[in-house]
């Protein structure tokens, strides 16, 4: 499966952005999906994950209550709604897919990765 993340940009602290991850193929609903991010000079960290149906989600503590992951299996697209953004949310955001379709925040469990989209939050 090929993944294409988009929606990044420059936003002021307290603002919102919505990231999208478009996927190729007809088997999107088989995959669990995740969002990860890598800040400048730091390692990649998990952000959020969703199972194949969208019924189960997981979030890193740093984004709970501010970010919402969702998916539209009819459109083969994953989303990340980011509200109340903070400067520390500045990073390149990556989407990833894995089979089987259970949600997990463990990076090593993901099989497919998209290119990143840059989110910059100014103070």
FENPERA-V175051 format. One record per residue. N is the residue number from 0. OMEGA is omega in whole degrees, 0 to 359 (none if undefined). Layout:
N_OMEGA + N_OMEGA
//
This chain:
0_177 + 1_184 + 2_181 + 3_180 + 4_179 + 5_175 + 6_178 + 7_179 + 8_180 + 9_181 + 10_177 + 11_176 + 12_183 + 13_181 + 14_184 + 15_172 + 16_175 + 17_177 + 18_175 + 19_175 + 20_179 + 21_182 + 22_177 + 23_175 + 24_185 + 25_188 + 26_182 + 27_185 + 28_177 + 29_191 + 30_160 + 31_184 + 32_179 + 33_171 + 34_177 + 35_179 + 36_178 + 37_179 + 38_179 + 39_177 + 40_182 + 41_177 + 42_180 + 43_180 + 44_180 + 45_178 + 46_184 + 47_179 + 48_179 + 49_181 + 50_189 + 51_185 + 52_184 + 53_185 + 54_181 + 55_180 + 56_176 + 57_181 + 58_169 + 59_182 + 60_185 + 61_183 + 62_181 + 63_180 + 64_180 + 65_182 + 66_176 + 67_177 + 68_177 + 69_179 + 70_175 + 71_184 + 72_178 + 73_181 + 74_180 + 75_186 + 76_176 + 77_180 + 78_170 + 79_176 + 80_184 + 81_179 + 82_178 + 83_184 + 84_181 + 85_177 + 86_180 + 87_173 + 88_179 + 89_184 + 90_165 + 91_182 + 92_181 + 93_170 + 94_184 + 95_182 + 96_178 + 97_171 + 98_11 + 99_192 + 100_178 + 101_183 + 102_176 + 103_177 + 104_181 + 105_184 + 106_186 + 107_182 + 108_182 + 109_187 + 110_186 + 111_183 + 112_173 + 113_173 + 114_185 + 115_172 + 116_188 + 117_174 + 118_179 + 119_181 + 120_181 + 121_182 + 122_none
//
